[in-house]
Amino acid sequence: MCRFLFLGLLLFSSISLAAMERLIVVSSFAEKSIDPNMVLLNVEVWSKAVTAKQAQNLNALEFQKVKKTFDTFKVKKEDIQTESYSLNPEYIYDQKIQQNKRVGFRALQILRVTLRKTEELGAFLDAVVASASNGEAGVNINSIQWDTDKRSQIELAALGDAVRSGRLQAEELAKAANVKIKGVVNVNYGAQVGAVPYRGSMMKAMALAEVAPTEVLPGQVKVRVDITTQYEIY
């Protein structure tokens, strides 16, 4: 009896596996572009001094200058976020004593700022960097990223196009294989946004130099949706 039960289980498993194998699996994608209507910036406010307290005070003063620039460009409070704040000792290696020697402290505040008037970005960058005080404190802009608050709508539109493209592929494959599509078994998808167009460091030295105002080109934000669909066939 156990032998028949074992054979029955093997037969059932084989039938189930065969059914699962009657699939057409296709990968498809769709990409849409839109003009950006916001910019995300990574801004560093730094300071250094002999004591930790002095470094903190310098950083606070530098931040107030940067904040005034934010106010001038009407950046909303909810669009300014402190991502991190650190206060650490700084060392140099002393050859005489053959060990590290503390030379002071460095304070660093990293801000995530959203600018919604994209046409003002060049002037905004120049103003933020120009607010830097001296060699003991300053402002770095590490990166900017163009974005849009309409990304969810763009993603949904691309999603529909990707699904339809996948269906056309599946139908062509089914026709070539002389089978028919019964229905969809599974769908997986993921979305990705276009790359950051600018990454670097802008510091006080750039602001003091006799150069033309900063000009930036936004291009377009690209949203791509990738789909993997399994179709059951018969």
KOLKOL-349747 format. One line per field, with one value per atom (N, C-alpha, C): residue in one letter; x, y, z. Coordinates in nm, 2 decimals, decimal comma, always signed. Example, Ala and Ser with C-alpha at 12.3 -4.5 7.8 and 13.67 -1.06 7.14 Angstrom:
rest	A_A_A_S_S_S
c1	+1,32_+1,23_+1,32_+1,28_+1,37_+1,29
c2	-0,57_-0,45_-0,33_-0,22_-0,11_+0,00
c3	+0,78_+0,78_+0,78_+0,71_+0,71_+0,79
***
This chain:
rest	M_M_M_C_C_C_R_R_R_F_F_F_L_L_L_F_F_F_L_L_L_G_G_G_L_L_L_L_L_L_L_L_L_F_F_F_S_S_S_S_S_S_I_I_I_S_S_S_L_L_L_A_A_A_A_A_A_M_M_M_E_E_E_R_R_R_L_L_L_I_I_I_V_V_V_V_V_V_S_S_S_S_S_S_F_F_F_A_A_A_E_E_E_K_K_K_S_S_S_I_I_I_D_D_D_P_P_P_N_N_N_M_M_M_V_V_V_L_L_L_L_L_L_N_N_N_V_V_V_E_E_E_V_V_V_W_W_W_S_S_S_K_K_K_A_A_A_V_V_V_T_T_T_A_A_A_K_K_K_Q_Q_Q_A_A_A_Q_Q_Q_N_N_N_L_L_L_N_N_N_A_A_A_L_L_L_E_E_E_F_F_F_Q_Q_Q_K_K_K_V_V_V_K_K_K_K_K_K_T_T_T_F_F_F_D_D_D_T_T_T_F_F_F_K_K_K_V_V_V_K_K_K_K_K_K_E_E_E_D_D_D_I_I_I_Q_Q_Q_T_T_T_E_E_E_S_S_S_Y_Y_Y_S_S_S_L_L_L_N_N_N_P_P_P_E_E_E_Y_Y_Y_I_I_I_Y_Y_Y_D_D_D_Q_Q_Q_K_K_K_I_I_I_Q_Q_Q_Q_Q_Q_N_N_N_K_K_K_R_R_R_V_V_V_G_G_G_F_F_F_R_R_R_A_A_A_L_L_L_Q_Q_Q_I_I_I_L_L_L_R_R_R_V_V_V_T_T_T_L_L_L_R_R_R_K_K_K_T_T_T_E_E_E_E_E_E_L_L_L_G_G_G_A_A_A_F_F_F_L_L_L_D_D_D_A_A_A_V_V_V_V_V_V_A_A_A_S_S_S_A_A_A_S_S_S_N_N_N_G_G_G_E_E_E_A_A_A_G_G_G_V_V_V_N_N_N_I_I_I_N_N_N_S_S_S_I_I_I_Q_Q_Q_W_W_W_D_D_D_T_T_T_D_D_D_K_K_K_R_R_R_S_S_S_Q_Q_Q_I_I_I_E_E_E_L_L_L_A_A_A_A_A_A_L_L_L_G_G_G_D_D_D_A_A_A_V_V_V_R_R_R_S_S_S_G_G_G_R_R_R_L_L_L_Q_Q_Q_A_A_A_E_E_E_E_E_E_L_L_L_A_A_A_K_K_K_A_A_A_A_A_A_N_N_N_V_V_V_K_K_K_I_I_I_K_K_K_G_G_G_V_V_V_V_V_V_N_N_N_V_V_V_N_N_N_Y_Y_Y_G_G_G_A_A_A_Q_Q_Q_V_V_V_G_G_G_A_A_A_V_V_V_P_P_P_Y_Y_Y_R_R_R_G_G_G_S_S_S_M_M_M_M_M_M_K_K_K_A_A_A_M_M_M_A_A_A_L_L_L_A_A_A_E_E_E_V_V_V_A_A_A_P_P_P_T_T_T_E_E_E_V_V_V_L_L_L_P_P_P_G_G_G_Q_Q_Q_V_V_V_K_K_K_V_V_V_R_R_R_V_V_V_D_D_D_I_I_I_T_T_T_T_T_T_Q_Q_Q_Y_Y_Y_E_E_E_I_I_I_Y_Y_Y
c1	+0,08_+0,00_+0,09_+0,19_+0,29_+0,35_+0,38_+0,44_+0,35_+0,22_+0,12_+0,10_+0,11_+0,09_+0,21_+0,33_+0,45_+0,45_+0,40_+0,39_+0,29_+0,18_+0,07_+0,12_+0,21_+0,27_+0,36_+0,44_+0,53_+0,45_+0,34_+0,26_+0,20_+0,15_+0,09_+0,19_+0,31_+0,41_+0,46_+0,46_+0,50_+0,40_+0,27_+0,17_+0,17_+0,19_+0,19_+0,31_+0,42_+0,54_+0,52_+0,46_+0,44_+0,34_+0,24_+0,15_+0,22_+0,31_+0,38_+0,48_+0,52_+0,62_+0,55_+0,42_+0,35_+0,33_+0,44_+0,44_+0,52_+0,48_+0,57_+0,61_+0,73_+0,78_+0,85_+0,80_+0,85_+0,90_+1,00_+1,04_+1,02_+0,97_+0,94_+0,96_+0,97_+0,99_+0,93_+0,91_+0,86_+0,93_+0,96_+1,03_+0,96_+0,94_+0,88_+0,97_+0,96_+1,04_+0,95_+0,99_+0,92_+1,01_+0,98_+1,06_+1,06_+1,17_+1,18_+1,11_+1,05_+1,00_+1,05_+1,16_+1,22_+1,36_+1,44_+1,58_+1,62_+1,68_+1,72_+1,87_+1,91_+2,06_+2,11_+2,23_+2,31_+2,40_+2,38_+2,46_+2,53_+2,66_+2,74_+2,78_+2,75_+2,80_+2,91_+3,03_+3,15_+3,22_+3,29_+3,37_+3,48_+3,59_+3,69_+3,76_+3,80_+3,86_+3,94_+4,01_+4,10_+4,02_+3,90_+3,82_+3,69_+3,62_+3,50_+3,39_+3,39_+3,29_+3,31_+3,43_+3,45_+3,40_+3,43_+3,39_+3,23_+3,17_+3,02_+2,97_+3,03_+2,98_+3,00_+3,12_+3,14_+3,04_+3,01_+2,91_+2,77_+2,74_+2,61_+2,60_+2,71_+2,71_+2,70_+2,77_+2,77_+2,64_+2,57_+2,44_+2,34_+2,35_+2,26_+2,27_+2,40_+2,42_+2,35_+2,37_+2,31_+2,16_+2,11_+1,96_+1,90_+1,98_+1,93_+1,92_+2,01_+2,00_+1,88_+1,85_+1,73_+1,61_+1,61_+1,49_+1,48_+1,59_+1,59_+1,52_+1,55_+1,50_+1,36_+1,31_+1,18_+1,17_+1,28_+1,27_+1,19_+1,09_+1,00_+1,07_+1,03_+1,09_+1,08_+0,97_+0,95_+1,04_+1,11_+1,20_+1,34_+1,37_+1,50_+1,51_+1,60_+1,61_+1,76_+1,79_+1,93_+1,94_+2,02_+2,04_+2,14_+2,24_+2,33_+2,41_+2,46_+2,54_+2,65_+2,78_+2,89_+2,99_+3,06_+3,16_+3,27_+3,38_+3,49_+3,63_+3,72_+3,85_+3,93_+4,02_+4,11_+4,25_+4,32_+4,45_+4,55_+4,68_+4,78_+4,89_+4,97_+5,07_+5,20_+5,24_+5,36_+5,48_+5,57_+5,69_+5,78_+5,79_+5,88_+5,84_+5,71_+5,67_+5,61_+5,61_+5,56_+5,42_+5,33_+5,19_+5,10_+4,97_+4,88_+4,87_+4,85_+4,84_+4,72_+4,64_+4,51_+4,54_+4,48_+4,51_+4,38_+4,27_+4,15_+4,02_+3,91_+3,78_+3,72_+3,64_+3,56_+3,42_+3,33_+3,18_+3,13_+3,04_+2,98_+2,83_+2,75_+2,61_+2,57_+2,50_+2,47_+2,32_+2,28_+2,14_+2,09_+1,96_+1,89_+1,79_+1,81_+1,73_+1,66_+1,53_+1,45_+1,42_+1,47_+1,44_+1,33_+1,22_+1,11_+1,10_+1,18_+1,19_+1,32_+1,31_+1,43_+1,50_+1,43_+1,49_+1,59_+1,58_+1,67_+1,79_+1,81_+1,91_+2,05_+2,09_+2,22_+2,25_+2,15_+2,17_+2,17_+2,09_+2,09_+2,22_+2,28_+2,41_+2,52_+2,52_+2,61_+2,59_+2,47_+2,44_+2,48_+2,45_+2,48_+2,63_+2,71_+2,85_+2,92_+2,86_+2,91_+2,89_+2,81_+2,78_+2,89_+2,99_+3,10_+3,18_+3,23_+3,30_+3,45_+3,53_+3,67_+3,73_+3,86_+3,92_+3,88_+3,81_+3,77_+3,63_+3,56_+3,42_+3,38_+3,28_+3,24_+3,12_+3,09_+2,97_+3,02_+2,98_+3,00_+2,87_+2,85_+2,74_+2,79_+2,75_+2,81_+2,73_+2,60_+2,53_+2,40_+2,35_+2,21_+2,14_+2,01_+1,94_+1,80_+1,78_+1,66_+1,55_+1,43_+1,32_+1,19_+1,08_+0,95_+0,85_+0,75_+0,65_+0,54_+0,55_+0,45_+0,50_+0,60_+0,67_+0,57_+0,48_+0,39_+0,29_+0,25_+0,16_+0,24_+0,36_+0,44_+0,47_+0,50_+0,52_+0,40_+0,28_+0,16_+0,14_+0,17_+0,15_+0,25_+0,38_+0,48_+0,45_+0,39_+0,35_+0,26_+0,15_+0,06_+0,12_+0,21_+0,28_+0,37_+0,44_+0,52_+0,44_+0,33_+0,24_+0,19_+0,15_+0,10_+0,21_+0,33_+0,44_+0,47_+0,47_+0,49_+0,39_+0,26_+0,15_+0,18_+0,22_+0,25_+0,36_+0,46_+0,57_+0,52_+0,44_+0,39_+0,30_+0,22_+0,14_+0,22_+0,32_+0,41_+0,48_+0,53_+0,59_+0,49_+0,37_+0,27_+0,23_+0,22_+0,19_+0,30_+0,42_+0,54_+0,55_+0,51_+0,52_+0,39_+0,29_+0,16_+0,09_+0,09_+0,01_-0,07_-0,16_-0,24_-0,23_-0,25_-0,23_-0,36_-0,35_-0,47_-0,50_-0,39_-0,40_-0,27_-0,27_-0,15_-0,14_-0,02_+0,01_+0,07_+0,16_+0,24_+0,30_+0,30_+0,36_+0,45_+0,57_+0,66_+0,71_+0,73_+0,77_+0,86_+0,94_+1,02_+1,04_+1,06_+1,08_+1,21_+1,27_+1,39_+1,38_+1,45_+1,45_+1,59_+1,59_+1,71_+1,82_+1,94_+2,06_+2,07_+2,16_+2,19_+2,28_+2,25_+2,33_+2,45_+2,45_+2,57_+2,61_+2,74_+2,79_+2,93_+2,95_+3,09_+3,09_+3,18_+3,19_+3,21_+3,13_+3,14_+3,17_+3,28_+3,32_+3,34_+3,39_+3,40_+3,49_+3,60_+3,70_+3,63_+3,53_+3,46_+3,38_+3,32_+3,24_+3,32_+3,44_+3,52_+3,59_+3,60_+3,67_+3,58_+3,65_+3,57_+3,53_+3,42_+3,37_+3,22_+3,17_+3,03_+2,94_+2,82_+2,72_+2,70_+2,68_+2,66_+2,54_+2,56_+2,45_+2,43_+2,31_+2,29_+2,18_+2,19_+2,09_+2,02_+1,88_+1,80_+1,78_+1,78_+1,74_+1,60_+1,58_+1,45_+1,47_+1,37_+1,37_+1,31_+1,38_+1,33_+1,29_+1,17_+1,12_+1,10_+1,17_+1,17_+1,10_+1,01_+0,94_+0,98_+1,02_+1,06_+0,96_+0,91_+0,80_+0,85_+0,82_+0,84_+0,70_+0,65_+0,52_+0,52_+0,45_+0,44_+0,30_+0,29_+0,16_+0,14_+0,03_+0,00_-0,05_+0,00_-0,04_-0,11_-0,17_-0,23_-0,23
c2	-0,12_+0,00_+0,13_+0,12_+0,23_+0,26_+0,15_+0,16_+0,23_+0,19_+0,26_+0,41_+0,44_+0,58_+0,66_+0,60_+0,67_+0,69_+0,59_+0,61_+0,71_+0,72_+0,82_+0,96_+0,98_+1,11_+1,15_+1,05_+1,08_+1,12_+1,05_+1,08_+1,22_+1,26_+1,39_+1,50_+1,48_+1,58_+1,60_+1,49_+1,51_+1,58_+1,56_+1,63_+1,78_+1,81_+1,95_+2,02_+1,96_+2,02_+2,04_+1,95_+1,96_+2,08_+2,10_+2,21_+2,34_+2,35_+2,47_+2,51_+2,41_+2,44_+2,49_+2,48_+2,53_+2,68_+2,75_+2,90_+2,97_+3,09_+3,18_+3,29_+3,32_+3,42_+3,53_+3,66_+3,77_+3,88_+3,95_+4,07_+4,19_+4,30_+4,42_+4,54_+4,66_+4,78_+4,90_+5,01_+5,13_+5,24_+5,35_+5,46_+5,59_+5,68_+5,81_+5,92_+6,04_+6,15_+6,27_+6,35_+6,47_+6,58_+6,71_+6,82_+6,82_+6,83_+6,84_+6,96_+6,96_+7,07_+7,09_+7,02_+7,03_+6,98_+7,03_+6,99_+6,95_+6,84_+6,79_+6,82_+6,89_+6,92_+6,86_+6,82_+6,78_+6,89_+6,96_+7,07_+7,05_+7,07_+7,05_+7,19_+7,21_+7,33_+7,28_+7,32_+7,27_+7,39_+7,35_+7,44_+7,37_+7,44_+7,37_+7,48_+7,43_+7,52_+7,44_+7,51_+7,44_+7,36_+7,42_+7,35_+7,31_+7,21_+7,16_+7,27_+7,35_+7,45_+7,56_+7,60_+7,70_+7,64_+7,52_+7,46_+7,46_+7,43_+7,43_+7,57_+7,67_+7,81_+7,86_+7,82_+7,86_+7,80_+7,67_+7,60_+7,66_+7,70_+7,76_+7,90_+7,98_+8,10_+8,08_+7,98_+7,95_+7,91_+7,83_+7,78_+7,89_+7,99_+8,11_+8,18_+8,19_+8,26_+8,18_+8,05_+7,97_+7,97_+7,97_+7,98_+8,11_+8,22_+8,35_+8,34_+8,26_+8,24_+8,16_+8,06_+7,98_+8,06_+8,15_+8,24_+8,34_+8,39_+8,48_+8,41_+8,28_+8,21_+8,14_+8,17_+8,13_+7,97_+7,91_+7,76_+7,74_+7,65_+7,62_+7,54_+7,56_+7,49_+7,34_+7,29_+7,15_+7,09_+7,18_+7,14_+7,14_+7,16_+7,17_+7,06_+6,97_+6,86_+6,84_+6,84_+6,80_+6,65_+6,60_+6,45_+6,40_+6,48_+6,44_+6,55_+6,54_+6,64_+6,57_+6,61_+6,54_+6,65_+6,61_+6,69_+6,60_+6,60_+6,51_+6,57_+6,52_+6,57_+6,54_+6,64_+6,62_+6,59_+6,50_+6,46_+6,48_+6,50_+6,49_+6,40_+6,34_+6,25_+6,32_+6,32_+6,38_+6,29_+6,33_+6,24_+6,23_+6,34_+6,34_+6,23_+6,23_+6,14_+6,01_+6,00_+5,88_+5,84_+5,94_+5,91_+6,03_+6,00_+6,11_+6,21_+6,34_+6,45_+6,53_+6,55_+6,63_+6,77_+6,83_+6,97_+7,05_+6,99_+7,07_+6,98_+7,05_+6,98_+7,03_+6,94_+6,97_+6,94_+7,04_+7,02_+7,02_+6,93_+6,91_+6,88_+6,97_+6,95_+6,93_+6,81_+6,78_+6,80_+6,88_+6,92_+6,86_+6,82_+6,78_+6,89_+6,96_+7,08_+7,05_+7,09_+7,08_+7,22_+7,25_+7,38_+7,35_+7,42_+7,40_+7,50_+7,60_+7,69_+7,66_+7,56_+7,51_+7,61_+7,71_+7,82_+7,90_+7,90_+7,98_+7,90_+7,78_+7,69_+7,75_+7,81_+7,86_+7,97_+8,07_+8,18_+8,13_+8,03_+7,97_+7,91_+7,83_+7,77_+7,88_+7,99_+8,09_+8,16_+8,18_+8,25_+8,17_+8,04_+7,95_+7,94_+7,93_+7,91_+8,05_+8,16_+8,29_+8,33_+8,25_+8,28_+8,23_+8,15_+8,09_+8,21_+8,19_+8,29_+8,30_+8,20_+8,20_+8,06_+8,04_+7,91_+7,83_+7,89_+7,81_+7,76_+7,80_+7,75_+7,77_+7,69_+7,70_+7,62_+7,62_+7,54_+7,46_+7,34_+7,25_+7,21_+7,20_+7,14_+7,02_+6,90_+6,78_+6,72_+6,74_+6,69_+6,76_+6,75_+6,80_+6,69_+6,67_+6,57_+6,63_+6,63_+6,67_+6,57_+6,62_+6,53_+6,59_+6,52_+6,57_+6,52_+6,60_+6,55_+6,48_+6,46_+6,39_+6,25_+6,20_+6,08_+5,96_+5,96_+5,85_+5,83_+5,95_+5,95_+5,90_+5,94_+5,90_+5,75_+5,70_+5,56_+5,47_+5,52_+5,44_+5,44_+5,55_+5,55_+5,46_+5,46_+5,37_+5,22_+5,20_+5,06_+5,00_+5,08_+5,03_+5,00_+5,08_+5,06_+4,94_+4,92_+4,80_+4,67_+4,67_+4,55_+4,52_+4,62_+4,60_+4,55_+4,60_+4,55_+4,41_+4,37_+4,23_+4,14_+4,18_+4,10_+4,07_+4,18_+4,16_+4,06_+4,07_+3,97_+3,83_+3,81_+3,68_+3,62_+3,71_+3,66_+3,62_+3,69_+3,65_+3,52_+3,50_+3,38_+3,26_+3,28_+3,18_+3,14_+3,24_+3,21_+3,13_+3,17_+3,10_+2,95_+2,93_+2,80_+2,72_+2,77_+2,70_+2,67_+2,76_+2,74_+2,87_+2,86_+2,98_+3,02_+3,15_+3,20_+3,19_+3,13_+3,11_+3,22_+3,27_+3,39_+3,42_+3,52_+3,56_+3,49_+3,43_+3,36_+3,45_+3,54_+3,62_+3,74_+3,86_+3,98_+4,04_+4,07_+4,15_+4,27_+4,38_+4,50_+4,58_+4,67_+4,76_+4,89_+5,00_+5,13_+5,19_+5,27_+5,34_+5,48_+5,58_+5,72_+5,75_+5,84_+5,88_+5,92_+5,94_+5,96_+6,11_+6,14_+6,27_+6,34_+6,46_+6,53_+6,60_+6,63_+6,71_+6,64_+6,62_+6,58_+6,64_+6,70_+6,76_+6,84_+6,93_+7,02_+7,16_+7,25_+7,39_+7,46_+7,53_+7,59_+7,74_+7,80_+7,94_+7,99_+7,92_+7,97_+8,00_+7,92_+7,94_+8,06_+8,09_+8,21_+8,34_+8,33_+8,45_+8,48_+8,38_+8,40_+8,48_+8,55_+8,63_+8,54_+8,48_+8,39_+8,42_+8,37_+8,40_+8,32_+8,37_+8,30_+8,15_+8,07_+7,93_+7,90_+7,82_+7,78_+7,63_+7,59_+7,44_+7,41_+7,29_+7,24_+7,12_+7,13_+7,03_+6,90_+6,91_+6,79_+6,75_+6,62_+6,56_+6,45_+6,43_+6,32_+6,20_+6,09_+5,97_+5,86_+5,81_+5,70_+5,58_+5,47_+5,34_+5,24_+5,16_+5,05_+4,92_+4,82_+4,69_+4,59_+4,51_+4,41_+4,27_+4,17_+4,03_+3,96_+3,90_+3,85_+3,70_+3,62_+3,47_+3,45_+3,39_+3,36_+3,21_+3,16_+3,02_+2,99_+2,88_+2,85_+2,71_+2,68_+2,55_+2,51
c3	+0,00_+0,00_+0,00_+0,08_+0,08_-0,05_-0,12_-0,25_-0,35_-0,35_-0,44_-0,40_-0,27_-0,23_-0,28_-0,27_-0,32_-0,47_-0,55_-0,69_-0,72_-0,64_-0,67_-0,64_-0,54_-0,52_-0,63_-0,68_-0,79_-0,91_-0,94_-1,06_-1,04_-0,93_-0,90_-0,92_-0,86_-0,87_-1,02_-1,10_-1,24_-1,31_-1,29_-1,36_-1,32_-1,19_-1,15_-1,21_-1,21_-1,27_-1,42_-1,49_-1,63_-1,65_-1,57_-1,58_-1,56_-1,46_-1,43_-1,55_-1,62_-1,72_-1,85_-1,86_-1,98_-1,97_-1,97_-1,96_-2,06_-2,09_-2,17_-2,08_-2,07_-1,98_-2,07_-2,05_-2,13_-2,04_-2,08_-2,02_-2,11_-2,06_-2,14_-2,05_-2,12_-2,05_-2,12_-2,05_-2,11_-2,04_-2,11_-2,06_-2,10_-2,00_-2,03_-1,97_-2,03_-1,99_-1,95_-1,86_-1,82_-1,78_-1,80_-1,75_-1,59_-1,53_-1,38_-1,33_-1,21_-1,15_-1,01_-0,97_-0,84_-0,85_-0,75_-0,75_-0,60_-0,59_-0,45_-0,44_-0,34_-0,32_-0,19_-0,19_-0,07_-0,04_+0,08_+0,12_+0,25_+0,25_+0,37_+0,43_+0,56_+0,63_+0,73_+0,71_+0,79_+0,86_+0,96_+1,04_+1,11_+1,14_+1,22_+1,31_+1,43_+1,53_+1,63_+1,72_+1,81_+1,91_+1,96_+2,06_+1,99_+2,06_+2,01_+2,01_+2,12_+2,14_+2,03_+2,00_+1,89_+1,76_+1,73_+1,60_+1,60_+1,71_+1,71_+1,68_+1,75_+1,73_+1,59_+1,53_+1,39_+1,30_+1,32_+1,24_+1,25_+1,37_+1,39_+1,32_+1,32_+1,25_+1,10_+1,05_+0,91_+0,86_+0,95_+0,91_+0,90_+0,99_+0,99_+0,86_+0,81_+0,68_+0,56_+0,57_+0,46_+0,47_+0,59_+0,61_+0,56_+0,57_+0,51_+0,36_+0,30_+0,16_+0,12_+0,20_+0,18_+0,19_+0,29_+0,30_+0,19_+0,13_+0,02_-0,10_-0,12_-0,23_-0,20_-0,08_-0,04_-0,03_+0,02_+0,04_+0,16_+0,15_+0,26_+0,37_+0,50_+0,61_+0,59_+0,53_+0,51_+0,40_+0,33_+0,22_+0,26_+0,39_+0,45_+0,56_+0,55_+0,65_+0,68_+0,81_+0,85_+0,85_+0,76_+0,75_+0,86_+0,89_+0,99_+1,05_+1,17_+1,23_+1,31_+1,29_+1,35_+1,40_+1,51_+1,57_+1,61_+1,54_+1,56_+1,57_+1,65_+1,66_+1,53_+1,49_+1,38_+1,42_+1,35_+1,39_+1,27_+1,30_+1,21_+1,26_+1,18_+1,23_+1,26_+1,38_+1,43_+1,41_+1,32_+1,29_+1,41_+1,49_+1,61_+1,71_+1,75_+1,85_+1,79_+1,66_+1,59_+1,63_+1,64_+1,66_+1,62_+1,62_+1,58_+1,69_+1,65_+1,74_+1,71_+1,81_+1,78_+1,76_+1,65_+1,61_+1,62_+1,65_+1,66_+1,65_+1,62_+1,60_+1,47_+1,41_+1,29_+1,31_+1,28_+1,29_+1,15_+1,13_+0,99_+1,00_+0,93_+0,92_+0,78_+0,75_+0,61_+0,60_+0,50_+0,48_+0,35_+0,35_+0,23_+0,19_+0,08_+0,05_-0,09_-0,09_-0,21_-0,26_-0,38_-0,45_-0,55_-0,54_-0,63_-0,75_-0,74_-0,86_-0,93_-1,02_-1,09_-1,17_-1,22_-1,30_-1,22_-1,09_-1,00_-0,95_-1,00_-0,94_-0,95_-1,07_-1,09_-0,99_-0,98_-0,88_-0,74_-0,71_-0,58_-0,54_-0,63_-0,60_-0,57_-0,66_-0,64_-0,50_-0,46_-0,34_-0,22_-0,22_-0,11_-0,09_-0,20_-0,18_-0,14_-0,19_-0,16_-0,01_+0,06_+0,20_+0,29_+0,24_+0,31_+0,37_+0,50_+0,57_+0,53_+0,58_+0,56_+0,56_+0,58_+0,58_+0,70_+0,80_+0,92_+0,91_+0,81_+0,79_+0,64_+0,60_+0,46_+0,43_+0,30_+0,25_+0,12_+0,12_+0,00_-0,05_-0,18_-0,24_-0,31_-0,26_-0,31_-0,43_-0,43_-0,55_-0,57_-0,69_-0,71_-0,80_-0,77_-0,85_-0,89_-1,02_-1,08_-1,05_-1,02_-0,99_-1,03_-1,01_-1,04_-0,94_-0,90_-0,81_-0,88_-1,01_-1,09_-1,13_-1,06_-1,10_-1,09_-0,99_-0,97_-1,09_-1,15_-1,27_-1,39_-1,40_-1,51_-1,51_-1,38_-1,37_-1,40_-1,37_-1,40_-1,55_-1,62_-1,77_-1,83_-1,78_-1,84_-1,81_-1,69_-1,65_-1,75_-1,79_-1,89_-2,02_-2,06_-2,19_-2,19_-2,07_-2,06_-2,06_-1,99_-1,99_-2,13_-2,21_-2,34_-2,43_-2,42_-2,49_-2,46_-2,34_-2,30_-2,36_-2,36_-2,42_-2,57_-2,64_-2,78_-2,81_-2,72_-2,73_-2,71_-2,60_-2,57_-2,68_-2,74_-2,85_-2,97_-3,00_-3,11_-3,09_-2,96_-2,92_-2,93_-2,88_-2,88_-3,02_-3,11_-3,25_-3,32_-3,29_-3,35_-3,30_-3,17_-3,11_-3,13_-3,20_-3,23_-3,10_-3,01_-2,88_-2,86_-2,76_-2,73_-2,59_-2,56_-2,43_-2,35_-2,23_-2,15_-2,06_-2,00_-1,90_-1,84_-1,75_-1,68_-1,55_-1,53_-1,40_-1,30_-1,35_-1,25_-1,32_-1,25_-1,31_-1,20_-1,24_-1,15_-1,22_-1,14_-1,21_-1,11_-1,17_-1,09_-1,17_-1,10_-1,17_-1,13_-1,22_-1,18_-1,25_-1,18_-1,22_-1,29_-1,38_-1,45_-1,36_-1,41_-1,33_-1,29_-1,19_-1,14_-1,25_-1,30_-1,40_-1,34_-1,21_-1,16_-1,03_-1,01_-0,89_-0,87_-0,76_-0,74_-0,61_-0,61_-0,49_-0,53_-0,48_-0,50_-0,37_-0,36_-0,23_-0,25_-0,14_-0,13_-0,24_-0,27_-0,37_-0,50_-0,54_-0,67_-0,66_-0,55_-0,53_-0,54_-0,49_-0,49_-0,62_-0,70_-0,83_-0,92_-1,02_-1,11_-1,23_-1,21_-1,31_-1,34_-1,45_-1,49_-1,40_-1,39_-1,30_-1,34_-1,24_-1,27_-1,36_-1,46_-1,55_-1,54_-1,52_-1,52_-1,62_-1,67_-1,77_-1,71_-1,70_-1,63_-1,72_-1,85_-1,93_-1,89_-1,89_-1,85_-1,75_-1,66_-1,57_-1,65_-1,65_-1,72_-1,62_-1,64_-1,55_-1,64_-1,60_-1,67_-1,58_-1,65_-1,58_-1,65_-1,57_-1,63_-1,57_-1,67_-1,64_-1,67_-1,59_-1,62_-1,60_-1,71_-1,70_-1,74_-1,67_-1,70_-1,75_-1,87_-1,93_-1,94_-1,90_-1,91_-2,05_-2,11_-2,25_-2,25_-2,36_-2,38_-2,53
***
